[in-house]
Amino acid sequence: MQRRNEQSVAEILRQYLKITQLDNVVFADRIASLWQETLGDKIAKETDRIFLQNGYLFVNLKSPSLKTELMMRRTMIAHRLNEKLGSDVIKTVVIR
């Protein structure tokens, strides 16, 4: 008997995570660790909260001046984080 739909285990797992929406949980955990690596210690220390919801990355910051600076760089931030994640998970970065 021949197999017609051959898929790797990794692809099946990706599909399962997407269907159950657990992929957001997995990516959210990775994003939190990549935030400091990507943007540096200073910005990480000024970050109160970071979470992913439906393609929106919400970032709460302590410093008003830093909020302004990151607002101008949010497209670049999304691109860099998506690049490190290996997937276009983040559609928009929302700075608060």
C-alpha positions in Angstrom: 0.0 0.0 0.0 1.4 3.4 -1.0 1.2 6.5 1.1 -0.2 9.5 -0.8 0.1 12.3 1.8 3.5 12.1 3.4 4.2 14.7 6.0 7.0 15.1 8.5 6.2 14.9 12.2 7.2 18.5 12.5 4.7 19.6 9.9 1.9 17.6 11.6 2.8 19.2 14.9 2.8 22.7 13.4 -0.7 22.1 12.0 -2.0 20.8 15.3 -0.6 23.8 17.2 -2.2 26.1 14.7 -5.6 24.4 14.8 -5.7 24.4 18.6 -4.2 27.9 18.8 -1.4 26.6 21.1 1.1 28.1 18.7 0.5 31.5 20.2 1.5 30.2 23.6 4.6 28.6 22.3 5.6 31.7 20.3 4.7 34.0 23.2 7.2 32.2 25.5 9.9 32.4 22.9 9.2 36.1 22.2 9.6 37.0 25.8 13.1 35.5 25.8 14.0 37.0 22.4 12.9 40.5 23.4 16.0 41.1 25.6 18.3 39.4 23.1 17.0 41.5 20.2 16.5 44.9 21.9 19.0 44.8 24.7 19.2 45.0 28.4 18.2 48.6 28.8 14.9 48.2 26.9 14.2 44.8 28.6 14.5 46.5 32.1 12.0 49.2 31.0 9.5 46.6 29.8 6.7 45.8 32.2 4.8 43.3 30.2 4.9 41.6 26.8 2.3 39.3 25.3 1.1 38.0 22.0 -2.6 37.9 21.0 -4.0 37.2 17.5 -0.8 38.4 15.8 -0.5 41.6 17.9 2.5 41.9 20.1 1.6 44.1 23.1 4.4 45.7 24.9 4.0 47.8 28.1 6.9 50.1 28.9 7.7 52.2 31.9 9.5 55.1 30.1 7.4 57.6 28.0 10.5 58.6 25.9 11.2 54.9 25.2 7.6 54.4 24.1 8.0 57.1 21.5 11.3 55.7 20.2 9.9 52.2 19.9 6.7 53.4 18.2 8.9 54.6 15.4 10.7 51.3 15.2 7.9 48.9 15.6 7.9 47.6 12.0 11.6 46.8 12.3 11.0 45.2 15.7 8.3 42.9 14.3 10.5 42.0 11.4 13.5 41.1 13.6 11.5 39.0 16.0 9.7 37.2 13.2 13.0 36.5 11.6 14.4 35.0 14.8 11.2 33.0 15.3 11.3 31.7 11.7 7.7 32.5 11.1 5.5 35.6 10.5 3.7 35.3 13.9 3.8 39.1 14.7 1.7 41.2 12.4 1.8 44.4 14.4 3.6 45.7 17.5 1.5 47.7 19.9 3.5 49.9 22.3 1.7 51.0 25.5 
